[in-house]
């Protein structure tokens, strides 16, 4: 290469290194371009790992050897940080080493290259070894180039002018590696926060122990399923790695607002939540008073039998309704009559007890349901205080929309239709699916898979959730 070509090559490499986000592609760039610039036959890239030099990529053009460029681990023992080994010495001393002929050098231990030559028939002669030093003056790896070739294909020494060029290239690579590692550390930090918050939510109550994990699992399944359909030409949507990560993270964080929901609401197993004992005690007192009044002659036997019949009916109704998942119309009519019973002007039930027993579905009153639903608002407030970098900017938005419905009847914002993207739709379906299939909910029995999806298909036909996404998840779970 002449000077202009070399400069252009360096600029191209600098641009490529600064924009690359994949470690393996980055390593391939440094090996390929350094070998191209120096015109050498072989090269090895080592990275510092746990105080040793780990093989990352090995190439020998004349032998057709290419190991590690596909990201596969090279099964060779790492090089110890010993000054006798030339690549380790370069890392320790932070020096660029240019060896014209390894066979004529007695400073370093070249038993490794000699052993390699005896096994492959290769003949190692010249070597250029450059440490990869980042902007923090930390050695992150070593680049080793072997057998520089002249125009006729003869092995020659690496020119001194090449040292500065390769050193500059190695420095750019070291900085790129450090930046990528820093981004990975930031991502890991964000994920560790996510996992910690999810654990805190699930540990708060045994009835939420697996919910977050299952919703995240379902979201990942659907994204992967969509990608398979896309690859087969059956779907236009596609989830790249970043979009999938944002969706799964949103799933892990979607219930973070439940940290503020009182446990007596979150863990409410029955409509009365223990107050049935107070009711039964009250009715037993009414019965004793009625019997006493009859014994005193204040009331007759017919009256007593009527009171006892009402008390018995009230107790049976409490037992029937309190733990029921749903109250049908016939039961509701009978319940209203029972809730109107009185003893000597004193109602059998308080207004709060009447409200609780009259819940048609589930165990929460309107007030309790509003408290529970407010967890979505709280999720948004909490996540609004967290700095999500650009790569995860959608995560808090999607997490706070998992209870929105396509027909606008969801909460908290009442979004509908195109206001909800595919990602929010996937999260909503995943959340509902686990709610139906869960075996650890205090207020309901688990529903069989086909019945659960029948319910979700009905919800889709009502315009509440996306029917296509329901179908995707059904296909995923059916294949398990």
PEGIBEL-V671201 format. One record per residue. N is the residue number from 1. RES is the residue in three letters. PHI is phi in degrees with one decimal (NA if undefined). PSI is psi as a letter, one per 40 degrees, with the letter a starting at -180 (999 if undefined). OMEGA is omega in whole degrees, 0 to 359 (NA if undefined). Layout:
BEGIN
N_RES_PHI_PSI_OMEGA / N_RES_PHI_PSI_OMEGA
END
This chain:
BEGIN
1_UNK_NA_h_172 / 2_UNK_-83.9_i_186 / 3_UNK_-60.1_d_181 / 4_UNK_-65.7_d_179 / 5_UNK_-64.4_d_180 / 6_UNK_-65.4_d_179 / 7_UNK_-63.2_d_179 / 8_UNK_-62.3_d_179 / 9_UNK_-61.5_d_180 / 10_UNK_-64.6_d_179 / 11_UNK_-65.6_d_178 / 12_UNK_-61.1_d_180 / 13_UNK_-65.4_d_180 / 14_UNK_-59.5_d_179 / 15_UNK_-63.7_d_181 / 16_UNK_-62.6_d_182 / 17_UNK_-66.7_d_183 / 18_UNK_-71.8_d_183 / 19_UNK_-99.2_e_185 / 20_UNK_-74.6_h_181 / 21_UNK_-118.5_e_182 / 22_UNK_-110.6_h_182 / 23_UNK_-55.3_d_185 / 24_UNK_-64.5_d_178 / 25_UNK_-64.9_d_178 / 26_UNK_-61.4_d_180 / 27_UNK_-63.7_d_179 / 28_UNK_-66.5_d_178 / 29_UNK_-63.4_d_184 / 30_UNK_-64.1_d_180 / 31_UNK_-66.7_d_185 / 32_UNK_-62.2_d_185 / 33_UNK_-76.1_d_177 / 34_UNK_-68.3_d_177 / 35_UNK_-68.4_d_179 / 36_UNK_-67.8_d_182 / 37_UNK_-65.2_d_182 / 38_UNK_-87.6_e_181 / 39_UNK_66.7_f_182 / 40_UNK_-95.5_i_186 / 41_UNK_-93.4_d_185 / 42_UNK_-144.2_i_178 / 43_UNK_-158.2_i_177 / 44_UNK_-134.3_h_176 / 45_UNK_-111.1_h_176 / 46_UNK_-113.3_i_172 / 47_UNK_-119.7_i_177 / 48_UNK_-72.6_h_180 / 49_UNK_-145.4_h_178 / 50_UNK_56.2_f_175 / 51_UNK_76.2_e_179 / 52_UNK_-134.2_i_178 / 53_UNK_-98.2_h_183 / 54_UNK_-98.7_h_178 / 55_UNK_-65.6_h_177 / 56_UNK_-113.9_d_179 / 57_UNK_-141.3_h_175 / 58_UNK_-130.5_h_179 / 59_UNK_-132.8_h_170 / 60_UNK_-138.4_h_187 / 61_UNK_-64.1_d_185 / 62_UNK_-66.7_d_180 / 63_UNK_-101.7_e_181 / 64_UNK_67.2_f_181 / 65_UNK_-91.8_h_179 / 66_UNK_-148.0_g_183 / 67_UNK_-120.0_h_176 / 68_UNK_89.5_e_182 / 69_UNK_-68.0_d_177 / 70_UNK_-91.2_e_180 / 71_UNK_92.1_e_180 / 72_UNK_-69.3_i_181 / 73_UNK_-69.1_h_177 / 74_UNK_-86.2_h_185 / 75_UNK_-83.1_g_174 / 76_UNK_-126.8_i_181 / 77_UNK_-63.7_i_179 / 78_UNK_-63.9_i_181 / 79_UNK_-85.0_h_178 / 80_UNK_-68.4_i_179 / 81_UNK_-79.2_g_180 / 82_UNK_-115.5_h_184 / 83_UNK_-66.7_e_179 / 84_UNK_-73.5_d_180 / 85_UNK_-88.7_h_189 / 86_UNK_-62.3_d_181 / 87_UNK_-69.3_d_177 / 88_UNK_-67.8_d_179 / 89_UNK_-62.0_d_179 / 90_UNK_-59.9_d_179 / 91_UNK_-68.5_d_183 / 92_UNK_-69.6_d_184 / 93_UNK_-85.5_e_183 / 94_UNK_62.7_f_182 / 95_UNK_-109.9_i_170 / 96_UNK_-87.4_h_184 / 97_UNK_-116.0_h_181 / 98_UNK_-118.1_h_183 / 99_UNK_-107.8_h_181 / 100_UNK_-65.9_d_182 / 101_UNK_-150.6_h_185 / 102_UNK_-65.4_d_182 / 103_UNK_-74.5_e_179 / 104_UNK_-103.1_e_183 / 105_UNK_-113.5_h_179 / 106_UNK_-113.6_e_180 / 107_UNK_-82.6_d_184 / 108_UNK_-113.2_i_178 / 109_UNK_-86.2_h_180 / 110_UNK_-105.1_f_180 / 111_UNK_-64.5_d_179 / 112_UNK_-63.5_d_177 / 113_UNK_-59.0_d_180 / 114_UNK_-65.0_d_179 / 115_UNK_-66.1_d_178 / 116_UNK_-61.1_d_180 / 117_UNK_-62.5_d_181 / 118_UNK_-67.3_d_181 / 119_UNK_-80.7_d_187 / 120_UNK_-107.6_e_185 / 121_UNK_82.6_e_179 / 122_UNK_-77.0_i_179 / 123_UNK_-131.7_g_180 / 124_UNK_-76.6_h_180 / 125_UNK_-122.8_c_183 / 126_UNK_-89.5_i_184 / 127_UNK_-149.8_h_175 / 128_UNK_-125.3_h_184 / 129_UNK_-120.4_h_186 / 130_UNK_-128.0_h_176 / 131_UNK_-75.5_i_176 / 132_UNK_-98.1_h_185 / 133_UNK_-116.3_h_183 / 134_UNK_-87.5_a_184 / 135_UNK_-69.6_e_175 / 136_UNK_-92.4_e_181 / 137_UNK_62.8_f_178 / 138_UNK_-104.6_h_177 / 139_UNK_-79.4_h_182 / 140_UNK_-104.6_e_180 / 141_UNK_179.5_a_180 / 142_UNK_-142.1_h_175 / 143_UNK_-109.0_h_181 / 144_UNK_-119.6_h_180 / 145_UNK_-110.7_i_187 / 146_UNK_-129.7_h_173 / 147_UNK_59.3_g_173 / 148_UNK_-69.1_h_184 / 149_UNK_-115.2_h_175 / 150_UNK_-86.0_a_184 / 151_UNK_-62.1_d_181 / 152_UNK_-95.2_e_179 / 153_UNK_86.9_e_178 / 154_UNK_-87.5_i_179 / 155_UNK_-75.4_h_180 / 156_UNK_-132.9_i_177 / 157_UNK_-73.5_i_174 / 158_UNK_-75.1_h_180 / 159_UNK_-64.9_i_180 / 160_UNK_-59.1_d_180 / 161_UNK_-62.9_d_179 / 162_UNK_-71.7_d_184 / 163_UNK_-59.4_d_182 / 164_UNK_-66.0_d_180 / 165_UNK_-63.3_d_181 / 166_UNK_-67.9_d_178 / 167_UNK_-63.6_d_178 / 168_UNK_-63.1_d_179 / 169_UNK_-64.5_d_179 / 170_UNK_-64.5_d_180 / 171_UNK_-65.6_d_177 / 172_UNK_-61.0_d_179 / 173_UNK_-64.4_d_181 / 174_UNK_-60.1_d_179 / 175_UNK_-65.2_d_179 / 176_UNK_-63.0_d_178 / 177_UNK_-61.7_d_181 / 178_UNK_-63.3_d_179 / 179_UNK_-63.1_d_179 / 180_UNK_-65.9_d_178 / 181_UNK_-63.8_d_178 / 182_UNK_-63.0_d_178 / 183_UNK_-63.1_d_179 / 184_UNK_-64.1_d_179 / 185_UNK_-64.4_d_178 / 186_UNK_-64.0_d_179 / 187_UNK_-64.4_d_179 / 188_UNK_-62.7_d_178 / 189_UNK_-64.6_d_179 / 190_UNK_-65.4_d_178 / 191_UNK_-66.0_d_180 / 192_UNK_-65.4_d_175 / 193_UNK_-62.7_d_180 / 194_UNK_-59.5_d_181 / 195_UNK_-64.6_d_180 / 196_UNK_-64.2_d_180 / 197_UNK_-66.2_d_179 / 198_UNK_-63.3_d_179 / 199_UNK_-64.4_d_180 / 200_UNK_-61.9_d_180 / 201_UNK_-64.7_d_185 / 202_UNK_-69.3_d_180 / 203_UNK_-76.7_e_182 / 204_UNK_-64.3_d_182 / 205_UNK_-146.5_h_179 / 206_UNK_-65.5_e_183 / 207_UNK_-83.3_e_179 / 208_UNK_-123.0_e_192 / 209_UNK_-58.9_d_184 / 210_UNK_-114.9_e_187 / 211_UNK_-60.7_d_183 / 212_UNK_-59.1_d_180 / 213_UNK_-61.6_d_182 / 214_UNK_-67.5_d_179 / 215_UNK_-63.4_d_178 / 216_UNK_-63.2_d_179 / 217_UNK_-63.2_d_180 / 218_UNK_-62.8_d_180 / 219_UNK_-61.1_d_178 / 220_UNK_-62.9_d_178 / 221_UNK_-58.9_d_183 / 222_UNK_-64.9_d_179 / 223_UNK_-60.7_d_179 / 224_UNK_-65.5_d_179 / 225_UNK_-64.0_d_178 / 226_UNK_-62.8_d_179 / 227_UNK_-64.3_d_177 / 228_UNK_-64.0_d_178 / 229_UNK_-64.5_d_179 / 230_UNK_-62.8_d_180 / 231_UNK_-63.5_d_180 / 232_UNK_-88.6_e_180 / 233_UNK_76.3_e_183 / 234_UNK_-103.0_e_184 / 235_UNK_-156.4_h_180 / 236_UNK_-84.6_d_181 / 237_UNK_-72.2_i_179 / 238_UNK_-155.0_i_178 / 239_UNK_-113.2_h_172 / 240_UNK_-76.1_i_186 / 241_UNK_-58.7_d_183 / 242_UNK_-67.5_d_180 / 243_UNK_-63.6_d_178 / 244_UNK_-63.3_d_179 / 245_UNK_-61.3_d_180 / 246_UNK_-62.7_d_181 / 247_UNK_-65.8_d_181 / 248_UNK_-64.9_d_178 / 249_UNK_-64.6_d_177 / 250_UNK_-60.7_d_178 / 251_UNK_-65.0_d_179 / 252_UNK_-64.2_d_185 / 253_UNK_-102.3_e_191 / 254_UNK_-62.7_d_182 / 255_UNK_-106.9_e_183 / 256_UNK_-60.6_d_179 / 257_UNK_-67.5_e_179 / 258_UNK_-68.0_e_177 / 259_UNK_-63.3_d_181 / 260_UNK_-99.7_e_180 / 261_UNK_-80.3_h_179 / 262_UNK_-57.3_i_182 / 263_UNK_-63.5_d_180 / 264_UNK_-66.7_e_174 / 265_UNK_-89.5_d_183 / 266_UNK_-64.4_d_184 / 267_UNK_-100.1_e_185 / 268_UNK_-67.2_h_187 / 269_UNK_-85.4_d_181 / 270_UNK_-130.7_i_181 / 271_UNK_-62.2_d_183 / 272_UNK_-88.8_e_175 / 273_UNK_52.2_f_178 / 274_UNK_100.5_e_182 / 275_UNK_-73.0_e_178 / 276_UNK_-62.0_d_179 / 277_UNK_-67.4_d_177 / 278_UNK_-65.5_d_180 / 279_UNK_-63.6_d_182 / 280_UNK_-62.7_d_177 / 281_UNK_-65.6_d_179 / 282_UNK_-62.9_d_181 / 283_UNK_-67.4_d_177 / 284_UNK_-65.4_d_177 / 285_UNK_-65.1_d_177 / 286_UNK_-59.0_d_181 / 287_UNK_-62.8_d_180 / 288_UNK_-63.8_d_179 / 289_UNK_-65.3_d_180 / 290_UNK_-64.7_d_179 / 291_UNK_-63.7_d_179 / 292_UNK_-65.8_d_179 / 293_UNK_-63.9_d_179 / 294_UNK_-69.5_d_179 / 295_UNK_-61.1_d_179 / 296_UNK_-76.4_e_180 / 297_UNK_85.1_e_180 / 298_UNK_-75.1_d_179 / 299_UNK_-136.0_i_181 / 300_UNK_-97.7_i_184 / 301_UNK_-64.8_d_180 / 302_UNK_-60.9_d_179 / 303_UNK_-62.5_d_181 / 304_UNK_-61.4_d_180 / 305_UNK_-62.0_d_179 / 306_UNK_-66.3_d_179 / 307_UNK_-64.6_d_181 / 308_UNK_-63.1_d_179 / 309_UNK_-62.8_d_179 / 310_UNK_-67.7_d_179 / 311_UNK_-63.4_d_178 / 312_UNK_-62.0_d_179 / 313_UNK_-63.9_d_179 / 314_UNK_-64.9_d_179 / 315_UNK_-63.1_d_179 / 316_UNK_-64.6_d_180 / 317_UNK_-66.1_d_177 / 318_UNK_-60.6_d_180 / 319_UNK_-62.5_d_183 / 320_UNK_-72.7_d_188 / 321_UNK_-83.9_d_190 / 322_UNK_-54.5_d_183 / 323_UNK_-103.6_e_182 / 324_UNK_-77.2_i_179 / 325_UNK_-74.8_d_183 / 326_UNK_-149.2_h_179 / 327_UNK_-103.2_h_179 / 328_UNK_-79.4_i_185 / 329_UNK_-62.6_d_181 / 330_UNK_-63.5_d_179 / 331_UNK_-65.5_d_180 / 332_UNK_-63.0_d_179 / 333_UNK_-63.1_d_178 / 334_UNK_-64.8_d_181 / 335_UNK_-63.1_d_181 / 336_UNK_-59.8_d_179 / 337_UNK_-65.3_d_181 / 338_UNK_-64.8_d_181 / 339_UNK_-65.9_e_179 / 340_UNK_-89.7_e_181 / 341_UNK_-64.7_i_177 / 342_UNK_-137.4_i_173 / 343_UNK_-124.8_h_179 / 344_UNK_52.7_f_179 / 345_UNK_86.5_e_179 / 346_UNK_-99.1_h_181 / 347_UNK_-66.3_i_175 / 348_UNK_-62.6_d_188 / 349_UNK_-127.3_i_173 / 350_UNK_-78.1_i_179 / 351_UNK_-62.9_d_178 / 352_UNK_-64.9_d_179 / 353_UNK_-69.1_d_177 / 354_UNK_-62.9_d_180 / 355_UNK_-62.3_d_182 / 356_UNK_-64.9_d_182 / 357_UNK_-69.7_d_182 / 358_UNK_-87.3_e_178 / 359_UNK_-62.7_h_182 / 360_UNK_-71.8_d_185 / 361_UNK_-136.4_h_179 / 362_UNK_84.5_a_184 / 363_UNK_-126.5_e_187 / 364_UNK_-97.4_h_173 / 365_UNK_-74.7_i_179 / 366_UNK_-59.4_d_180 / 367_UNK_-65.1_d_179 / 368_UNK_-67.8_d_179 / 369_UNK_-65.5_d_178 / 370_UNK_-64.9_d_176 / 371_UNK_-62.8_d_180 / 372_UNK_-65.4_d_182 / 373_UNK_-65.6_d_180 / 374_UNK_-67.1_e_180 / 375_UNK_-62.4_d_179 / 376_UNK_-69.8_d_177 / 377_UNK_-62.6_d_180 / 378_UNK_-65.1_d_176 / 379_UNK_-56.7_d_179 / 380_UNK_-62.2_d_181 / 381_UNK_-65.6_d_180 / 382_UNK_-65.2_d_183 / 383_UNK_-69.4_d_177 / 384_UNK_-67.0_d_180 / 385_UNK_-86.6_e_181 / 386_UNK_-97.4_h_177 / 387_UNK_-83.6_h_173 / 388_UNK_-100.2_h_180 / 389_UNK_-69.5_i_187 / 390_UNK_-56.7_d_182 / 391_UNK_-67.0_e_182 / 392_UNK_-126.8_f_185 / 393_UNK_-66.1_d_181 / 394_UNK_-84.4_e_185 / 395_UNK_-54.3_d_182 / 396_UNK_-65.2_d_180 / 397_UNK_-66.4_d_181 / 398_UNK_-64.6_d_182 / 399_UNK_-60.8_d_184 / 400_UNK_-81.7_e_182 / 401_UNK_-115.8_e_188 / 402_UNK_-73.5_e_176 / 403_UNK_-111.7_e_174 / 404_UNK_-78.5_i_180 / 405_UNK_-121.5_i_182 / 406_UNK_-63.0_d_181 / 407_UNK_-89.9_e_177 / 408_UNK_84.5_e_182 / 409_UNK_-93.0_e_178 / 410_UNK_-84.6_a_182 / 411_UNK_-143.9_i_10 / 412_UNK_-92.8_e_189 / 413_UNK_-97.4_e_181 / 414_UNK_66.0_f_178 / 415_UNK_-68.4_i_180 / 416_UNK_-155.0_i_174 / 417_UNK_53.6_b_184 / 418_UNK_-69.2_e_176 / 419_UNK_-70.0_e_180 / 420_UNK_-112.0_h_180 / 421_UNK_-78.1_i_181 / 422_UNK_-59.3_d_183 / 423_UNK_-64.5_d_177 / 424_UNK_-64.1_d_180 / 425_UNK_-65.6_d_178 / 426_UNK_-64.5_d_181 / 427_UNK_-64.4_d_180 / 428_UNK_-63.9_d_180 / 429_UNK_-64.6_d_180 / 430_UNK_-62.7_d_180 / 431_UNK_-64.5_d_180 / 432_UNK_-65.0_d_182 / 433_UNK_-59.8_d_180 / 434_UNK_-67.3_d_178 / 435_UNK_-60.2_d_181 / 436_UNK_-77.3_d_185 / 437_UNK_-86.6_e_187 / 438_UNK_-56.8_h_180 / 439_UNK_-100.9_e_186 / 440_UNK_-115.9_e_180 / 441_UNK_-82.6_h_184 / 442_UNK_-73.3_d_189 / 443_UNK_-106.1_e_182 / 444_UNK_-155.0_i_173 / 445_UNK_-89.7_i_178 / 446_UNK_-63.0_i_182 / 447_UNK_-106.2_h_177 / 448_UNK_-57.2_i_185 / 449_UNK_-53.1_d_184 / 450_UNK_-64.5_d_178 / 451_UNK_-67.0_d_179 / 452_UNK_-60.8_d_181 / 453_UNK_-75.3_d_172 / 454_UNK_-64.4_d_178 / 455_UNK_-63.5_d_181 / 456_UNK_-68.6_d_176 / 457_UNK_-66.3_d_176 / 458_UNK_-63.2_d_178 / 459_UNK_-63.5_d_178 / 460_UNK_-67.4_d_180 / 461_UNK_-67.2_d_176 / 462_UNK_-82.1_e_179 / 463_UNK_84.2_e_183 / 464_UNK_-83.8_d_182 / 465_UNK_-130.5_i_185 / 466_UNK_-81.9_h_182 / 467_UNK_-64.9_d_179 / 468_UNK_-65.1_d_179 / 469_UNK_-66.4_d_176 / 470_UNK_-58.2_d_179 / 471_UNK_-63.7_d_178 / 472_UNK_-59.6_d_183 / 473_UNK_-67.7_d_178 / 474_UNK_-62.3_d_178 / 475_UNK_-60.6_d_180 / 476_UNK_-63.1_d_185 / 477_UNK_-73.3_d_179 / 478_UNK_-68.5_d_181 / 479_UNK_-81.0_e_183 / 480_UNK_-69.2_999_NA
END
